[in-house]
């Protein structure tokens, strides 16, 4: 009786077939909608790259016909696309979304100033340094445009998870790094001039101290002990001009913001704190006593120049090899120099440690300028 009751409740074959057909149709509709949404999401992700490819193509066409206005407009659009791509795909660095076109425009302007016929043309070591920094920004942007030209021919290979595209991430990381250097050391004229001045002074030192040249070429660890001393001493020699802006950026806690001048309408003035002023006075005293030292009377250059060479050689060789520098110097002169250099050593540590990221960026920029620019592997195999 129980078996008969169960058999009476069993659905008919046609009912099961109808139910399965309805389930199959519902599942097919779900899959269709799900896959369609995935395709749409992937297309939206790739669209960011497609937009950048289009702007890069417009830039190439404008450059080919010499249309500067159209090229500038395309570069502004392209910079916006790259900034957005950087914010969603660049996991190797900061992923900034503020990589505006102004830095590129400043770099192009600086490169124009490096040409001989420009009314504000740069000269000598300053020209080489400025060209190196500006060229790196432009070269990084051009390398990104070349990548976009290549990837535009195989857009279907772009992974919609943009951070999985090795070539894209590499180009984004390179552009963000170059953009940050350009924003600090190219776009800001005062910082550009400070770096150019420092490079010129170091190149002049290389002529009398060849070991410094070898340090720079080898990127010897000693160079990164010597560099902060050189930066500080060059600033102390001319604290009101020269490297003032550079030191304000690297040691902002040692500069005091003053009030503006109401009569002239000048903005707030910045001056050194008393501790920094004391180091400047100590440096000047050391230079004065060294310049009148009997050991420098036979020098073929002016006493002030000879004193500067001695102090810089002391900064480069350190205390362990400084004995020969003081031949013929009175004991009080030697003590004044060593006391000053001991204090400079403490300041050099502060220079490196206050904001290590800023100092490391500056060190890289400085070495790059001395060696003539960053080398990019243009022969590398293309990667999406």
C-alpha positions in Angstrom: 0.0 0.0 0.0 2.9 2.4 0.9 4.6 1.6 -2.4 1.5 2.3 -4.3 1.0 5.6 -2.6 4.6 6.7 -3.5 4.1 5.7 -7.1 1.0 7.8 -7.2 3.0 10.9 -6.1 5.9 10.4 -8.7 5.8 13.2 -11.4 5.2 12.2 -14.9 8.1 12.0 -17.4 6.7 15.0 -19.4 6.6 17.1 -16.2 10.2 16.4 -15.4 11.2 17.2 -19.0 9.3 20.5 -18.8 11.0 21.4 -15.5 14.5 20.5 -16.8 13.9 22.6 -20.0 12.8 25.6 -17.9 15.9 25.1 -15.7 18.2 24.8 -18.7 16.7 28.0 -20.2 17.1 29.9 -17.0 20.7 28.7 -16.6 21.5 29.6 -20.1 20.0 33.1 -19.6 22.1 33.5 -16.4 25.3 32.4 -18.2 24.6 34.8 -21.1 24.0 37.7 -18.8 27.0 36.8 -16.6 29.4 36.4 -19.6 28.1 39.6 -21.2 28.7 41.5 -18.0 32.2 40.1 -17.8 32.9 41.0 -21.4 31.6 44.5 -20.7 33.8 44.9 -17.7 36.8 43.7 -19.6 36.0 46.1 -22.4 35.7 49.0 -20.0 39.1 48.1 -18.5 40.7 47.9 -21.9 39.0 51.1 -22.9 41.4 53.0 -20.7 44.3 51.7 -22.7 42.4 52.2 -26.0 41.8 55.9 -25.1 45.5 56.3 -24.4 46.4 54.6 -27.7 44.1 57.1 -29.5 45.7 60.1 -27.9 49.2 58.8 -28.6 48.2 58.4 -32.3 46.8 62.0 -32.4 50.1 63.2 -30.9 52.1 61.4 -33.6 49.9 62.8 -36.4 50.2 66.4 -35.0 54.0 66.1 -34.7 54.2 64.8 -38.2 52.6 67.9 -39.7 54.2 70.3 -37.2 50.9 71.3 -35.5 52.1 72.4 -32.1 48.7 73.3 -30.7 47.2 69.9 -31.6 50.2 68.1 -30.2 49.9 69.9 -26.9 46.2 69.2 -26.7 46.9 65.5 -27.4 49.6 65.4 -24.8 47.3 66.9 -22.2 44.7 64.2 -23.0 47.3 61.5 -23.0 48.7 62.6 -19.7 45.3 62.4 -18.1 44.8 58.8 -19.5 48.2 57.8 -18.2 47.5 59.3 -14.8 44.3 57.2 -14.5 46.0 54.1 -15.7 48.8 54.7 -13.2 46.3 54.9 -10.3 44.7 51.5 -11.1 47.7 49.5 -12.5 51.0 50.7 -11.1 51.5 48.5 -8.0 55.3 48.8 -8.2 55.3 52.4 -7.0 52.9 54.9 -5.5 50.1 54.7 -8.1 49.7 58.5 -8.2 46.8 59.9 -10.2 48.1 63.5 -10.4 50.7 63.1 -13.1 49.7 66.2 -15.0 51.2 67.5 -18.3 52.9 70.5 -16.8 56.0 68.6 -16.0 56.4 67.4 -19.6 55.8 71.0 -20.9 58.5 72.3 -18.5 61.0 69.6 -19.6 60.4 70.5 -23.3 61.0 74.2 -22.5 64.2 73.4 -20.6 65.4 71.4 -23.6 64.8 74.3 -25.8 66.9 76.5 -23.5 69.7 74.0 -24.0 69.8 74.9 -27.7 72.4 77.4 -28.7 70.0 79.9 -30.4 67.6 80.3 -27.5 67.5 83.8 -25.9 67.9 82.2 -22.4 70.3 79.5 -23.5 72.1 77.6 -20.8 75.9 77.2 -21.0 78.6 74.8 -20.0 78.0 72.3 -17.2 74.6 73.9 -16.4 73.5 73.1 -19.9 74.6 69.5 -19.7 72.9 69.0 -16.4 69.7 70.7 -17.3 69.5 68.8 -20.6 70.1 65.5 -18.8 67.2 66.0 -16.4 64.8 67.4 -19.0 65.7 64.7 -21.5 64.9 62.0 -19.0 61.4 63.3 -18.6 60.8 63.6 -22.3 62.4 60.2 -23.1 60.2 58.5 -20.5 57.0 60.0 -22.0 58.2 59.1 -25.5 58.9 55.5 -24.4 55.3 55.3 -23.1 54.0 56.6 -26.5 56.1 53.9 -28.3 54.6 51.3 -26.0 51.1 52.5 -26.8 51.8 52.4 -30.5 52.9 48.7 -30.2 50.0 47.7 -27.9 47.5 49.3 -30.2 48.2 46.6 -32.7 47.4 43.8 -30.3 44.9 45.3 -27.9 43.2 41.9 -27.5 46.3 40.7 -25.6 45.8 43.3 -22.9 44.8 41.7 -19.7 41.7 43.4 -18.3 43.3 43.1 -14.9 45.7 45.9 -15.9 48.2 45.3 -13.2 48.9 41.9 -14.8 50.4 43.6 -17.9 54.1 43.5 -17.3 55.0 46.0 -20.0 52.3 48.5 -19.0 53.3 48.4 -15.4 57.0 48.9 -16.3 56.2 52.0 -18.4 53.9 53.4 -15.7 56.6 53.0 -13.0 59.2 54.6 -15.2 57.0 57.6 -16.1 55.9 58.1 -12.4 59.6 58.1 -11.3 60.6 60.5 -14.1 57.6 62.7 -13.5 58.4 63.1 -9.8 62.0 64.0 -10.5 60.8 66.5 -13.2 58.2 68.0 -10.8 60.9 68.7 -8.3 64.1 69.4 -10.2 62.9 70.5 -13.7 59.6 72.3 -13.2 60.9 74.3 -10.3 63.5 76.7 -11.8 65.2 77.5 -8.5 65.8 73.7 -7.8 67.1 73.2 -11.4 69.5 76.0 -11.0 70.7 74.7 -7.7 71.4 71.2 -9.0 73.1 72.7 -12.1 75.3 74.8 -9.9 76.3 71.9 -7.7 77.1 69.7 -10.6 79.3 72.5 -12.1 81.1 72.8 -8.8 81.7 69.1 -8.5 83.0 68.9 -12.1 85.4 71.7 -11.2 86.6 69.7 -8.2 87.1 66.6 -10.4 89.9 68.6 -12.2 91.9 68.9 -9.0 90.8 65.7 -7.3 90.6 62.9 -9.9 89.6 60.3 -7.2 86.2 62.0 -7.1 85.8 61.2 -10.8 86.5 57.6 -10.1 84.0 57.5 -7.2 81.3 58.9 -9.5 82.0 56.5 -12.4 82.0 53.5 -10.0 79.1 54.7 -7.9 81.5 53.8 -5.0 79.9 53.6 -1.5 82.4 56.3 -0.5 80.7 58.7 -2.9 77.5 58.6 -0.8 79.5 59.5 2.3 81.3 62.3 0.5 78.2 63.8 -1.3 76.4 65.2 1.7 79.6 66.9 2.9 80.1 68.5 -0.5 76.4 69.7 -0.6 76.7 71.3 2.8 80.1 72.9 2.1 78.9 74.3 -1.2 75.9 75.8 0.5 77.9 77.2 3.4 80.2 79.0 0.8 77.1 80.9 -0.5 74.1 80.5 1.8 72.0 83.2 0.3 72.1 82.0 -3.3 73.5 78.9 -4.9 72.1 75.9 -3.2 69.7 77.7 -0.8 66.5 76.2 -2.4 68.0 72.7 -2.5 68.8 72.9 1.2 65.4 74.3 2.0 63.8 71.3 0.4 66.1 68.7 2.1 66.3 70.4 5.6 63.1 72.4 5.9 63.2 72.2 9.7 66.3 74.4 9.8 64.7 77.3 7.9 62.3 79.8 9.4 59.4 81.4 7.5 59.4 85.1 8.0 56.8 87.8 7.2 56.4 89.5 3.9 57.3 93.1 3.2 54.2 95.3 3.0 56.1 98.1 1.2 57.4 96.1 -1.7 54.7 93.5 -1.7 57.3 90.7 -1.4 56.2 87.3 -0.1 57.4 85.7 3.1 61.1 85.5 3.5 62.9 82.3 4.6 66.0 82.4 6.8 68.2 79.9 8.5 67.6 79.0 12.2 70.3 80.0 14.7 71.9 76.6 14.7 72.4 76.8 10.9 73.6 80.4 11.1 76.2 79.2 13.6 77.5 76.6 11.2 77.8 79.3 8.5 79.9 81.5 10.8 82.1 78.6 11.8 82.7 77.8 8.1 83.6 81.4 7.3 86.0 81.6 10.3 87.7 78.3 9.1 88.1 79.7 5.6 89.6 83.0 6.9 92.2 81.4 9.1 93.1 78.9 6.4 93.4 81.6 3.7 96.0 83.5 5.8 97.9 80.3 6.6 101.6 80.4 5.7 101.3 77.1 3.9 99.1 78.6 1.2 101.3 81.6 0.4 103.2 79.6 -2.3 100.0 78.5 -3.9 99.5 79.4 -7.6 95.9 80.5 -7.0 94.2 83.1 -4.8 94.3 82.3 -1.1 90.5 81.9 -0.9 90.5 79.5 -3.8 93.4 77.5 -2.3 91.6 77.4 1.1 88.5 76.1 -0.6 90.4 73.3 -2.4 92.0 72.2 1.0 88.6 72.0 2.7 87.0 70.1 -0.2 89.9 67.7 -0.3 89.4 67.2 3.4 85.7 66.4 2.7 86.6 63.9 0.0 89.5 62.1 1.6 88.2 62.2 5.2 90.1 62.6 8.4 92.2 59.4 8.0 94.1 60.8 5.0 94.0 64.5 5.9 97.6 64.7 7.4 99.3 65.9 4.1 96.7 68.7 3.7 97.8 70.5 6.8 101.6 70.6 6.0 102.8 73.9 7.2 99.5 74.9 8.8 99.6 76.2 12.4 97.9 74.0 15.0 95.1 76.5 15.6 94.3 76.5 11.9 94.2 72.7 11.8 91.9 72.7 14.8 89.5 75.2 13.3 89.2 73.1 10.1 88.8 69.8 12.0 86.2 71.3 14.4 84.2 72.6 11.5 84.4 69.4 9.6 83.3 67.4 12.6 80.2 69.6 12.8 79.6 69.3 9.1 79.7 65.5 9.5 76.8 65.7 12.0 74.8 67.9 9.7 75.5 65.5 6.8 73.8 62.7 8.8 70.8 65.0 9.4 70.7 65.7 5.6 70.5 62.0 4.8 68.2 61.0 7.6 65.6 63.8 7.9 63.7 62.5 4.8 65.6 59.5 3.3 63.3 59.3 0.3 64.0 62.9 -0.7 67.7 62.4 -0.2 67.9 59.2 -2.1 66.0 60.9 -5.0 68.4 63.8 -5.0 71.5 61.4 -4.9 70.1 59.5 -7.9 69.5 62.8 -9.8 73.0 64.1 -8.9 74.8 60.9 -10.1 72.6 60.8 -13.2 73.7 64.4 -14.1 77.3 63.6 -13.5 77.3 60.5 -15.6 75.2 62.0 -18.5 71.7 60.6 -18.0 69.8 57.4 -17.5 70.3 54.5 -20.0 67.1 52.8 -21.2 67.1 49.4 -22.8 65.5 50.2 -26.2 66.4 46.8 -27.6 64.3 44.9 -25.0 61.6 42.6 -26.3 58.1 44.2 -26.3 55.8 43.0 -23.5 52.1 43.8 -23.2 
